[in-house]
Amino acid sequence: MLLTEEIKHNGKSETRCTSSNLALQDLTELGLLFDQVEASFRAIASQYQLPHRRLLALDWVARYHGISTGTFKKAFEMWLESMTAEGEIDD
C-alpha cells in the first residue's frame, strides 16, 4: 500500500509518495521485494533500540541482500522517521 501526501505549491496541488515509501521504493529498484524490506525494517526497529545494535543489524541485512550498508541505512532512517511521525512506531 502506497501512502501519499498532497502538496500545494503556488496554488497547484500535487500528490506524492511519502518518504517512507520512497525509501522502500529506492531499495525495491535494487531488486528487493517491498514486503521483505518493510519486514526487515520493522524487525530491526522493534528488536534493536541502541543505535550501534541497529547499525550492526542493518549492516548484516544489507550484506545479505548485496546492497551497500549506507544505502540501506539511509532508507531505514527515512522509513523510521516517517513511521514515527505517523505514529505507527514508537522509536
Phi and psi restraints in degrees (value plus and minus 20) as a CYANA .aco file:
   2 LEU   PHI    -111.4   -71.4
   2 LEU   PSI     110.3   150.3
   3 LEU   PHI    -111.2   -71.2
   3 LEU   PSI     117.2   157.2
   4 THR   PHI    -145.4  -105.4
   4 THR   PSI     141.9   181.9
   5 GLU   PHI    -156.2  -116.2
   5 GLU   PSI     125.4   165.4
   6 GLU   PHI    -117.0   -77.0
   6 GLU   PSI     109.6   149.6
   7 ILE   PHI    -139.6   -99.6
   7 ILE   PSI     111.5   151.5
   8 LYS   PHI    -129.5   -89.5
   8 LYS   PSI     108.2   148.2
   9 HIS   PHI    -162.2  -122.2
   9 HIS   PSI     101.8   141.8
  10 ASN   PHI      33.6    73.6
  10 ASN   PSI      21.6    61.6
  11 GLY   PHI      59.6    99.6
  11 GLY   PSI     -23.4    16.6
  12 LYS   PHI    -123.2   -83.2
  12 LYS   PSI     125.2   165.2
  13 SER   PHI    -127.8   -87.8
  13 SER   PSI     119.2   159.2
  14 GLU   PHI    -161.5  -121.5
  14 GLU   PSI     121.4   161.4
  15 THR   PHI    -128.0   -88.0
  15 THR   PSI     110.9   150.9
  16 ARG   PHI    -154.0  -114.0
  16 ARG   PSI     140.9   180.9
  17 CYS   PHI     -92.0   -52.0
  17 CYS   PSI     127.9   167.9
  18 THR   PHI     -93.9   -53.9
  18 THR   PSI     144.5   184.5
  19 SER   PHI     -80.9   -40.9
  19 SER   PSI     -53.1   -13.1
  20 SER   PHI     -83.4   -43.4
  20 SER   PSI     -59.2   -19.2
  21 ASN   PHI     -94.0   -54.0
  21 ASN   PSI     -52.8   -12.8
  22 LEU   PHI     -85.4   -45.4
  22 LEU   PSI     -59.6   -19.6
  23 ALA   PHI     -81.3   -41.3
  23 ALA   PSI     -64.7   -24.7
  24 LEU   PHI     -87.8   -47.8
  24 LEU   PSI     -57.5   -17.5
  25 GLN   PHI     -83.4   -43.4
  25 GLN   PSI     -61.0   -21.0
  26 ASP   PHI     -76.9   -36.9
  26 ASP   PSI     -62.9   -22.9
  27 LEU   PHI     -94.0   -54.0
  27 LEU   PSI     -54.2   -14.2
  28 THR   PHI     -88.6   -48.6
  28 THR   PSI     -48.1    -8.1
  29 GLU   PHI     -87.7   -47.7
  29 GLU   PSI     -41.2    -1.2
  30 LEU   PHI    -105.3   -65.3
  30 LEU   PSI     -18.1    21.9
  31 GLY   PHI      87.2   127.2
  31 GLY   PSI     -16.1    23.9
  32 LEU   PHI    -110.5   -70.5
  32 LEU   PSI     129.8   169.8
  33 LEU   PHI     -98.9   -58.9
  33 LEU   PSI     117.5   157.5
  34 PHE   PHI     -70.9   -30.9
  34 PHE   PSI     -67.8   -27.8
  35 ASP   PHI     -84.4   -44.4
  35 ASP   PSI     -57.0   -17.0
  36 GLN   PHI     -84.3   -44.3
  36 GLN   PSI     -64.6   -24.6
  37 VAL   PHI     -85.1   -45.1
  37 VAL   PSI     -67.7   -27.7
  38 GLU   PHI     -83.4   -43.4
  38 GLU   PSI     -59.8   -19.8
  39 ALA   PHI     -83.1   -43.1
  39 ALA   PSI     -60.8   -20.8
  40 SER   PHI     -82.9   -42.9
  40 SER   PSI     -65.6   -25.6
  41 PHE   PHI     -81.3   -41.3
  41 PHE   PSI     -65.8   -25.8
  42 ARG   PHI     -83.2   -43.2
  42 ARG   PSI     -61.3   -21.3
  43 ALA   PHI     -84.2   -44.2
  43 ALA   PSI     -64.9   -24.9
  44 ILE   PHI     -84.4   -44.4
  44 ILE   PSI     -63.8   -23.8
  45 ALA   PHI     -83.1   -43.1
  45 ALA   PSI     -58.4   -18.4
  46 SER   PHI    -102.9   -62.9
  46 SER   PSI     -50.8   -10.8
  47 GLN   PHI    -113.2   -73.2
  47 GLN   PSI     -44.6    -4.6
  48 TYR   PHI    -143.8  -103.8
  48 TYR   PSI      86.4   126.4
  49 GLN   PHI    -111.8   -71.8
  49 GLN   PSI     -49.9    -9.9
  50 LEU   PHI     -98.6   -58.6
  50 LEU   PSI     113.5   153.5
  51 PRO   PHI     -74.2   -34.2
  51 PRO   PSI     -61.8   -21.8
  52 HIS   PHI     -89.8   -49.8
  52 HIS   PSI     -51.2   -11.2
  53 ARG   PHI     -89.5   -49.5
  53 ARG   PSI     -60.8   -20.8
  54 ARG   PHI     -82.5   -42.5
  54 ARG   PSI     -62.0   -22.0
  55 LEU   PHI     -82.7   -42.7
  55 LEU   PSI     -61.3   -21.3
  56 LEU   PHI     -82.2   -42.2
  56 LEU   PSI     -63.5   -23.5
  57 ALA   PHI     -85.3   -45.3
  57 ALA   PSI     -63.3   -23.3
  58 LEU   PHI     -82.2   -42.2
  58 LEU   PSI     -61.5   -21.5
  59 ASP   PHI     -81.8   -41.8
  59 ASP   PSI     -65.1   -25.1
  60 TRP   PHI     -83.2   -43.2
  60 TRP   PSI     -66.8   -26.8
  61 VAL   PHI     -86.0   -46.0
  61 VAL   PSI     -60.9   -20.9
  62 ALA   PHI     -81.7   -41.7
  62 ALA   PSI     -65.3   -25.3
  63 ARG   PHI     -83.3   -43.3
  63 ARG   PSI     -59.7   -19.7
  64 TYR   PHI     -78.0   -38.0
  64 TYR   PSI     -60.8   -20.8
  65 HIS   PHI    -109.1   -69.1
  65 HIS   PSI     -22.9    17.1
  66 GLY   PHI      54.2    94.2
  66 GLY   PSI      13.6    53.6
  67 ILE   PHI    -137.5   -97.5
  67 ILE   PSI     130.9   170.9
  68 SER   PHI     -84.4   -44.4
  68 SER   PSI     121.2   161.2
  69 THR   PHI     -81.5   -41.5
  69 THR   PSI     -58.7   -18.7
  70 GLY   PHI     -80.3   -40.3
  70 GLY   PSI     -63.9   -23.9
  71 THR   PHI     -84.1   -44.1
  71 THR   PSI     -65.1   -25.1
  72 PHE   PHI     -86.3   -46.3
  72 PHE   PSI     -61.1   -21.1
  73 LYS   PHI     -85.4   -45.4
  73 LYS   PSI     -63.0   -23.0
  74 LYS   PHI     -82.4   -42.4
  74 LYS   PSI     -64.9   -24.9
  75 ALA   PHI     -82.9   -42.9
  75 ALA   PSI     -60.7   -20.7
  76 PHE   PHI     -81.9   -41.9
  76 PHE   PSI     -65.3   -25.3
  77 GLU   PHI     -82.4   -42.4
  77 GLU   PSI     -61.7   -21.7
  78 MET   PHI     -83.4   -43.4
  78 MET   PSI     -65.1   -25.1
  79 TRP   PHI     -82.7   -42.7
  79 TRP   PSI     -66.9   -26.9
  80 LEU   PHI     -83.1   -43.1
  80 LEU   PSI     -62.7   -22.7
  81 GLU   PHI     -80.5   -40.5
  81 GLU   PSI     -64.4   -24.4
  82 SER   PHI     -87.0   -47.0
  82 SER   PSI     -64.5   -24.5
  83 MET   PHI     -86.1   -46.1
  83 MET   PSI     -55.9   -15.9
  84 THR   PHI     -87.2   -47.2
  84 THR   PSI     -63.4   -23.4
  85 ALA   PHI     -83.7   -43.7
  85 ALA   PSI     -55.3   -15.3
  86 GLU   PHI    -101.4   -61.4
  86 GLU   PSI     -26.0    14.0
  87 GLY   PHI      60.5   100.5
  87 GLY   PSI      -9.5    30.5
  88 GLU   PHI     -99.9   -59.9
  88 GLU   PSI     -45.1    -5.1
  89 ILE   PHI    -155.8  -115.8
  89 ILE   PSI     117.1   157.1
  90 ASP   PHI    -115.7   -75.7
  90 ASP   PSI      99.1   139.1
